[in-house]
Amino acid sequence: MTRDDLADGGAAHFAATVRAIRVRSPETRVEALIPDLQGDETALGAVLEAAPDVLNHNLETTEPMYPAIGRPRGNYRRSLGILKAAKGRGAATKSGLMIGLGEAEEDLLRAFADLREVGCDLLTIGQYLRPRASNPPVARYYTPAEFASIGAAAREAGFTKVLSGPLVRSSFEAEGLYQAVQEKEGSPCAI
């Protein structure tokens, strides 16, 4: 949940939660799904110091579609900046896209390239489903075969692992995605 009402964007809460899990259950792997923290790298550092195994921040959609979801286009670049900063600090990084808002294929390919350019390791791609009448309508429902093709294009972009399907969500098969990073790196993720 976005906590733009807090000076740190909620970073202290995310960090405290990760630390509390580590104290109570040290063997538990933790993926922190964070908002963009308004681009504040100090706030990001607070989350990363708590040592989540994976830092997840969803790009959510392609850059041209940001206004459709009620966000300024500049937030797209801010989100990429958070992922880049996390990767620069040694975090295993993950992002997610929802498709079906009316995005163009070339914009999806650009989003894949943008995410890889900032070092994003893992990607989930799922069908956008309209949560309420005040949200944008679904412009297109993709078939499972189309999701397979889109996933293949994302893998070609160089992600360590991609999950793509109509019901895929950010946390879908999180353990398998984490394991893919571990196998590639050969050791636990450094933060």
Rosetta blueprint (number, residue, H / E / L):
1 M L
2 T L
3 R L
4 D L
5 D L
6 L L
7 A L
8 D L
9 G L
10 G L
11 A H
12 A H
13 H H
14 F H
15 A H
16 A H
17 T H
18 V H
19 R H
20 A H
21 I H
22 R H
23 V H
24 R H
25 S L
26 P L
27 E L
28 T L
29 R L
30 V L
31 E E
32 A E
33 L E
34 I L
35 P L
36 D L
37 L H
38 Q H
39 G H
40 D L
41 E H
42 T H
43 A H
44 L H
45 G H
46 A H
47 V H
48 L H
49 E H
50 A L
51 A L
52 P L
53 D L
54 V E
55 L E
56 N E
57 H L
58 N L
59 L L
60 E E
61 T L
62 T L
63 E H
64 P H
65 M H
66 Y H
67 P H
68 A H
69 I H
70 G L
71 R L
72 P L
73 R L
74 G H
75 N H
76 Y H
77 R H
78 R H
79 S H
80 L H
81 G H
82 I H
83 L H
84 K H
85 A H
86 A H
87 K H
88 G H
89 R L
90 G L
91 A L
92 A L
93 T E
94 K E
95 S E
96 G E
97 L E
98 M E
99 I E
100 G L
101 L L
102 G L
103 E L
104 A L
105 E H
106 E H
107 D H
108 L H
109 L H
110 R H
111 A H
112 F H
113 A H
114 D H
115 L H
116 R H
117 E H
118 V L
119 G L
120 C L
121 D L
122 L E
123 L E
124 T E
125 I E
126 G E
127 Q E
128 Y L
129 L L
130 R L
131 P L
132 R L
133 A L
134 S L
135 N L
136 P L
137 P L
138 V L
139 A L
140 R L
141 Y L
142 Y L
143 T L
144 P H
145 A H
146 E H
147 F H
148 A H
149 S H
150 I H
151 G H
152 A H
153 A H
154 A H
155 R H
156 E H
157 A H
158 G L
159 F L
160 T L
161 K E
162 V E
163 L E
164 S E
165 G L
166 P L
167 L L
168 V L
169 R L
170 S L
171 S L
172 F L
173 E L
174 A H
175 E H
176 G H
177 L H
178 Y H
179 Q H
180 A H
181 V H
182 Q H
183 E H
184 K H
185 E H
186 G L
187 S L
188 P L
189 C L
190 A L
191 I L
